[in-house]
Amino acid sequence: MAMILTILHIFGLVTMGFSGLMTTCLITSYWAGDGATSAFSQGVLVTFLAGALLFFPSLRVPKKVSRQTGFLLVAITWSVTPVFCTLPLLYYFPGMSFVDAYFEVTSGLTTTGATVMSGLDQLPMSINLWRHELNWIAGMGIIIFAVAILPILGIGGMQLYIAETPGSVKESDLPPRIAQTAKALWMVYAGISVACILSLKLAGMSWFDAVCHAFAAMSLGGMSTHDQNVGFFNSLPIEIVLTVFQLVAAINFATHFVAIRKLSFKPYAVDMEARSFLALVLGSCVLAASVLWQNGTYADFWTALRHATFNLVTIATDCGFATQDFNQWPIFVPMWMLFLSCLSASSGSTGGGIRMIRTIILLKQARLELFKFIHPQAIRPLKIGEHVINNAIVTSVTGFIFLYFISIVILTFTLLLSGMDFVSALSAVIACFNNAGPGLNQVGPATNYASLTDFQTAVCSFTMLLGRVQIFSIVILFLPEFWKK
């Protein structure tokens, strides 16, 4: 009972927090006179009352967040919060189905950027702002945000942080005052977001577009205020700004924090994950540009490099912007982009997928196994830099990657069973699982997810949630051992 009351208490707090976030859109709607004021006022009222009914009755109950409670809270928060976030859409678009509304806000909250909506250019300003606010607030994770404020209420946040980032390389080295760490990372996140807004404004965007696209870029969410996405602007300066900030957002924010505190680029140089990420992605840009140029997709190499760089970076970082219909490119390039979305983003960033650190560990483990075949009596530890990685971490990484790929296989076959073609099904699952946004064919960058059936849309919604919480936090709930005391 105590665990249930703790979960209800914390989830009630999070729900009231989202009613506050919704209030900013209510104010925007009233100021802009865009016709969505009633939808947001009803949404704020229902969300706040629901949160209050959960929060206040358990106010005096002693709070203790165990690992079991943490995992349950992560799963409930990520899956139930979107229900309340759908309210403004359902009130404003009475013809929209709940499945589509849930997909749209889940895409925002998981920073996927996929959409079932068209006519984005004509949407009320407040509705577009809501979609992008969901991107931004979820960028560092709902739970990471929660641990920054829960200590104020006397609730520890360590277990929540562990549940949000299972299998992390240095879980044992997490700072003892995790709330202060979360606040520091949010300050870095907010500061870089402001820099992105100003840069986009200087590059030629309106203030509103600059705010929305900065929110989407820093969260690696990929939402846009235009049906043509970033291609609407057809601006090289805007593409350069967004490319740079997407690369920044895909690097561990703890590395940014250290670099800013020391006023030095050295932390990036010694961060193997950041170095590997940048080398892989930037090298891939040159490779993709060469393929496009050689195949005659673009008349000259520099045009090919421009379009290859922006679209490859945005998919590889799991953001999901688009300026070109890369579905029409030689198949090697979009498939390589989707492959990069699986492994490029750093741990501690706002990206998704396997994460670069797990890729590095798996490669080093494979290299070590080959070495042992040649020297079976040799004893050589697995190291990253100067740090020795123990077997428990290697086992955790191996288990995660197995679950990652088997989940993609199962979900792809599920969509195939529903009638989707293979390329559409596979690319939709990869794009949603990695929180990258557009896929290929039926869900390519020139279209969206609106053509999917309710069942297919629901599968994609679940896929986004599974990828956002890094699999473990949901899969573990299906183990009988989890429910035993």
N, C-alpha and C positions, 0 to 999 in steps of 0.2 A: 504493500500500500504506500509506503514511504517513497519508493521509487516512482510510482505512478504520479503521486502528488508533486514530486520534484520535477518530473517531465512536464506535467501540466503547468506548473508555476513558470518554468523557464520558457516553454513554448508560448504561454500567455504573454510574457514580456516581449518576446520576439514579434508576436502578432500585433501588440499595441505599437511596437516600433514601426511596423509596416504601415499602420494607420497614420502614423506621423509622416512617413515618407509620402503616403498618398495625399496628405494634406498640402504638400508643396505643389502637387499637380492641380489640386482644387483651387488654390490661390492663383496659379497660372491660368487656369481656365476662366476664372472670374475676371482676372485682369485682361485677358485676351478676348473675352466674350466669344469663345469658340463653340459654345453650345454643349459642352460636356460637363458643365458645373453640376448639374443634377446627378449625373452618373458618379462623379467623384464624391459628392456629398453623401450619397447613399452608401457608397463603398467605404468611406471613412467611418461612418456611423456603425455599420454592421461589423467591420473589422475591429474597431476599438471595443465595442461591446463584447464581442466574442473573446477578445484577448483579456478584457477585464474580468469576465466571468471565470476564466481559467486561472488568472493571476492572483486576484485578491483573496479568494477563499483559502488558498494554500499559503498565504503570506506568513503565517506564524509557524508553519511546519518546518522542522529542522531540515536543512538541505545538505545532501551528500551525493556528489556525482561520482558514482563508481564507473568502471570501464563499461559495464553492461548498460548502465543508464546512459552513458555518453554515446554509445553506438545506437541505442534506441532513439535518443534525442536527435542525432544527426539524420537518421532515416525519416523520422516523423517530420522534422523541420523542413527538409528538402522536398518531401512529397506532399505535405499538407499545406505549407505556406502558399504554394501556387494557387490553391483553391480560393483563398481570400484575394489574391492578386488578380484573379480573373474578373472580379466584380465590376470594376469600371468598364471593362470591355463588354461584359454581358449586359450591363445596364445601358450602355451607349449603342451597342449593336444587338438589338433584341433578336435578330435572325441568326446570330452566331451560335453555333453549337458549343456546348461545354467542352467537348473534346478538343475542338479547335482553339478555344480560348485558353484551355489548360496547356496545350502545346505551345501557344505563343508566349505565355508568361514563363513557362518552364524553360523555354529557349532563352528568355531574357535572364532568368535567375541562374541558369547553368552556364551562362555566357556562351551559348552556342550560336545564336544569331540567325538560326533558321526561322522562316516565317511562313504563315499560311495566309497572310494579309496582302492585298494589292491596293493600289491607290494611296500609297504612303504619302505622296506629295500633297494630297488633299485631306489627310487626317487632321483632326483638331490638334493644335499645338500641344495641349496637355496630354493627349493620348500618346503622341510621339515621345514626349518627355518621359512619360511613365515607362514606356518600353526601354528607354535608355537609362533611366534611373535604376531599373531592375538590373540591367547590365552592370552598372557601376557599383552598386551596393553589394552585389554578389561577387565582384571581382576578386576580393580577398577572402571571400567565403562568409556565408551567414554566421557560421559558428566562430570563425576567427574574430568577427566583429563582436559577437556575443561575449567572448572571454575578456574583452576589454572593459565591459561594463558590469559583468556579473560579480566581480569581487566587491563592487560597491554595495551589493546586496548581501554580502557575506557568503557567496557561492563560489567555490574554487573552480578554476577554468582549465587546469592541466588535463583532466581526463577528456574534456571536450576537444582540446587541441589534438591529442593523440588519436581520438576517433576520427577526426577530420583528415589527418595525414598519416594513415597507417603505413607501416613498412618504411618509414623515413630512415635515412642512413644514420643519423645521429640522434635517434629518439632519446637515448639516455643522456644526451648533452643538452636537452632543452633547458632554457633558462628557468631557474626556480620561480621567478616572478613573471610568469607568462603573460599576465595582463599588460605589464609595462612593455614587454616585447611586442605584443599585438598593437598597442597604441603607437609605438615607434614606427612600425611597419605601415600603419594607416596614415601617419603623418607624411611618410615618404610617398606613399601612394597618392594622397591628396595633393601634395606639393607638385609631383610630376604631372598630375592631371591638370592642374592650373597652368603649368608650363605648356602642356599640349594644347589647351584651349587658346592661349595667347598666340601660339605658333600658327594654329589653323586660322585664326582671325587675320593674322598678318599675311598668311598665304592666300587669302581671298574669300574665306567663308564668312557668312553672316554670323552674328553672335550666337544665334540659336543653333545653327548647324554646327558651329565650332564646339559648343558645349556638348551636343548630342554625340558627335563623332569622336570627340575626345573621351567621353564616357565609354563609348564602344571600343575605342582603340586601347585604352588603358586596362579595361577589363578583359580585353581580347574577346569581346562579345560580338562584334561584327554587325550590330543593328545599324540601320540607316534611316534617314528621313525621306529617302527617295527610292522609287521603284528601280531606278537604274543604279542604285547604290552609289559608290564613289565615282563610277563612270559618268554620273550626272554632271560632275564638275569639269571633267576633261582638263585637268590642271596638273601639270608636272610638279609645281611647288607643293600643292596639297598632297600629292602622292608621296613625295619625298618626306614630308613631315610625318605622315601617317606610317610610312615604312619605318622610319627611325624610332618612333614611339612604340610601334608594335614590337620591334626588336628589344627595346628597353623593357616592355611589359613582360616579355617571355624569359627574362633573366631573373634569378632569385632576388627578391626584394631585400633580403638580408644583406646581400652583396651590395646593393644600392645604398643601404643604410650605412654600412661600413665605409664605402667610398665617399659618401657625403660627409660623414663625421670626420674622416681623415683628410678630406679634400684631396684625394689622390685617385688615380686610375689603377693603382697597383692591385687592389682587391679583385678587379676584373682579370688582371693578368695571371693571378695565382688561382683563380677559380677555374678548375678543369672543366666543369660543367658549362660555364659561360664560353670558354674558349672553344670547346667542342661544338657547342650549339652554333656559334657565329661562323666557324669554319665550315661546318656542314651546310648551313643555310645559304651563306654567301657564295660558297663554291657551287651549290646547286643552281643558284641564279644564273651564273655564267654558263653552266651546262645547259639549262633549259633555254636560255637565249640562243645558244649555238644551235640547238635542235630546231627551234622555231625559225631561225634564219636560214639554215640549210634546207629546211622543208618548204621555204618560200611563203611561210605564214605572214611574215612581215618583210618589207622590201629591203631593209638594211638592219645591220646588227644592233645599232643603238636604239632603234624603235623596238626591236625584239627584246633588248635588255631592259628597257623601261617597263614594258608590259609583263615580261617574265618576272622581273624583280618584285614588283608590287604584288602581283597575284600569287606568286610562289611564297613570298614572305607571309602574306596574310593567311594562307592555308597552313603553311608549316608551323606558324605560331598559334594555330587554332583560333584565329580571330574570325575570318570569314567575310571580309570585304571582297568586292570584285569591281574591276573596271572593264574586263573583257569577258566574253563568253568562252572560257577556257575549255568548255565541253567540246568545242569545235577544233581545238588544237590537236596535233599528233598525240595519240593516246599515251605515249610514254610520259609526256610532261604532266598531264593532270593526274595520272596514276602515281607518278613520283611525288607529286605534291601531297596527295593523300597519304602516301607512305610516310613522308616527313611529318605529317600531322600526328602520326602515331608516337613519335619518339623525340621530337625536337625540343619542346618546351622544357625549361628547367624546373626542378622542384622549388617550391617557394615562390613561383611566379603565378600569374593568373591563367596560364595555359592548362591544357588537359593532356590526355594520352598517357603513355607509359612513363614519360619524363626522361630527360637525358641521363640523369644519374643512374637510373635502373639499367638503361642501355649500356652505359659504361661498365657497370658492375657485371652484367651478363657477358659482355665481350671479354673482359679481363678474366672471368671465370672460365670461359671457353678456351682462352689462350693458356690458362693455367692447366687445364685438363690435358691439352695437347702436349704441354711440357712434361707432364707426369707420365704420359705414354712413353716418352723418350727416356726420362729419368725417373723410373718408378720409386726409387728409394729417396729421392730428393724431397726436402721439406721447404716449401716456399709459400709464404703467406700472400693472400690477395691484398694489394695495397692500392689506394688512390692517393696520389701525392705521397705524403709522409704518414698517412693514416692506414692502419691495418684494419681490414674489414672482416669481422668475425663470421663464422659459418651461419649463425642464426640470421644475420642480415642477408646473406647470399640465399639461404633457404626461403626467406620471406620474399625476396625479389623474384626468385624462380617460381614460387607459388602464385605471385601476383601476375606475372607474365603469362603463365598457363591459363589462369582464370580470364585474363584479358582476351587472349586469342580464342579460347573455347566459347566465351560469351559472344564474340563477334560471329563465330561460326553458327551458333545456335540462333542468334537473332537474325542473321542473314537468311538461314533456312526458313525461319518463321515468316519473313517477308516474301520469300519465294513461294511458300505455300499459299500466301494470300493473293498471288497472281502477279507480283512485280517481276520485271525482267532482272537478270542476274546483275548487270552493271549498276542499275538503279538501286537494287536491294543492297548490294555490297557497299556501294559508295554512301548510301544513306546511313547505314549502320556505322561505318567508319567515321563519317562526318559527325553524326550525333554522339557517338561514343567518345570521340575526342573533343567534342564541343567545338567543332570547326565550322559548322554551318552548311554551306552548299556542297552537294555531291555532284553526280554526273547523270546524264540522260534525263529521266523524269524529274529529278530534283537538282538539276544543274543550275548554274549561276544566272542563266537567262530566264529561269522559271522560279518556282518555289515549291513548298510542300502542300499547296492547296489542293492538288489533284489526287492526293492520297485518300483512301477510304478511312472511315473512323477507326477501324481496327489497325490499319497501317500507321495512322497518326498516333494512336495510343502506344503502339510498339516503339515508335521513335521517341515519344515522351519518356517512356521507361528507360530507353537506351541512354538518353541524355542524363537522366538522374543517376543511372548506374555508373556512367563515366565520370560525372562530376564528383561523386563521393568516393571515387577510386575503388569501386567494386566491393571491397571487403566489408564496408559498413552496411551494405544491404545483404550481400550473400551470407554473411555470418548469422543473420537473423533466421536463416533456414536450417541452421544446424541444431539438432535436439540438445546438444551439450550447452548451447548458449543459454537455454531457458532453465537449466538446472542450477540450483543454488550451490 
